[in-house]
Amino acid sequence: MNGIAGKIAIGLVGTGMAAAVATVAVGPRVAEWYDGRHQEQATYASGSEAKADRRSMPTWLPDNASSVRYLMSTTGDDRLLRATVPEGRLPAGCTTTATAKGNHLAPVTLKAGWFPEGITSKVTGSCGHYKVTLNGNQLYAWQDGAAVQAALRAERLPR
């Protein structure tokens, strides 16, 4: 009996170790896949092309913007946007914002290699529900879904 119990114990330990190794090796890839499956990313040559293709693209994006990159959550209102604006100024309808006011963090659920970390600390203004940073002629914009939903609820409250 001792021999069989020992073999079973060794088998269980071996199986547990194999499962642990598989979890360490595959776990991060599964998490990355799971997070990424609720996101859509697109690239467009111009602002007009982006707006024609995607209803969720902000209307304030200039038609003549170029090199448009866009990442959105399909389960909420989180968005990242980068575009080149030839005029090097905020689009019409946007307002400048004092950088010391409010929370300007980008949504933590979205990350893209073309959206630099830390860019949100250099907020230049607001365009609709988006916060924006203008760096030369590069426009970076982000929208936090939770903040958008809170703003929409506040707009619906009776005054």
N, C-alpha and C positions, 0 to 999 in steps of 0.2 A: 504494500500500500504506500509505503514511504517513497518508493521509486516512482510510482505513477503521480503522486501528489507533487513531487519535485519537478517532474517533467511538465505538469500542468502549470505550476508556478513559473517555471522558466519560459514557457510558451506565452503566458499572460504578460510577463515583464517584457519579453521581446515584442509582442504585439503593441504594448503600450509605448515602447520606445519608438517603434516604427510610426505609430500614429503621431507622436510628438514631433518627430523629424518631418513628417509630411505637413503638419500644421505650421511649423516654422518656415518651411520652404514654400508652401502654397498659400498660406494664410494671407500675406500681404497682397498677393495677386488677386485673390478672391475679393478682398476689401476694396481694392482699386477698381475692379470690374463692377462691383456692386454700386459704389459711389458714382462711377462714370456712366452707368447705364441710365441715370436720370438726368443726363446732361446732353445738350446738343451744341455743337461747335460749327461755325461756318466762316468762310472767307469770301469777301466780295471785292471787286475792282473799284466800285464806286458806292457812294451813299444811295444814289437812286436805284442801283441794282439791288442793294441790300433791302431797302424799303419795299421794293416791288416783290421780292422773294419771301419776305418774312413779316407777318403782321405784328410780331412782337418787337420789331425794330423801332426805336424811338423816332417820332416824326420830326424832332428837332435836329436830327442828324442832317447836315447839309448834303444836298444832292451831289455837289462836286467834291465831297470828301473822297479820299482814295485809300487803298490798302486797309479796308475795313475788316477787323477781326471781331468775332462775337461769340460769346459763350453764355448759355442760359441753362437754368435748371428747368426741367420739365415738370417738376413737382411743386414749384413755387415761383416767386417773382425775383429770384436772385439773378443778376446779370453782370457781365463784364463786357466792355467794349473798348476797342482801340481803333482810331482812325487818324489819317493824316488830313489836316484841314489846311488848304493852301493859303488862306489869309492869315493863319497863325493867331486867330482870336476866337473867343467863345462864339458858338453859333447864335443866331438870332433867337430871341426868346429866353436865353439863359441869363442868369444873374450872377454877379460876383458875390463871394462869400468870405466873411472874415474867417481866417483859418483857425482861430482859437475857439470858435463856437461849435458846439454839437459834436456828435459822434460821426466820424467819417470813415469808419472801418469798412473794408470791402467784405462781402459775404464770405464766411469761412468755408462754406461748402464748395466754393469754386476756386480753382487755381489753374493758371495757364502760363506757359513759359513766356508768352508775349506780353503779359501783364506784370510789370515789375513789383516785387514785394516792397513795401514802404512808400509806394507812390501815393497812397491815400493820405499820408501825413502832409502832403503838399497841395491840399484841395484849393482850387481856384474859384469854383462856383458851383451852381446847381442848374441843371437842365431838367425840368419836370421833377420826377422823383429820383433822378440820378444825381450823384455827386460827381464832379469832374475836376481833372487836373490838366492844365495845358502846359506842355513842356516843349517850347519852340512851336513847331507846327504839329506835334503829336498830341492828340486829345485822348486821354484815358478817362473812362466813365465807368461807374459801378452803381449798382442798385441792390440794396439789401431788402429781401422780400419781407422780412418781419417789420422793418421800418415803413415800407410801402403800405402794408396792411394796416398798421397803426394809424398812418396818415389818412388812409381812406375811411377808417372807422371814425376818426375825429371830424372829417368833412361831413359825415352823415349825421352827426349828433345835432339835435335841435339846439338852436341858439336862443 
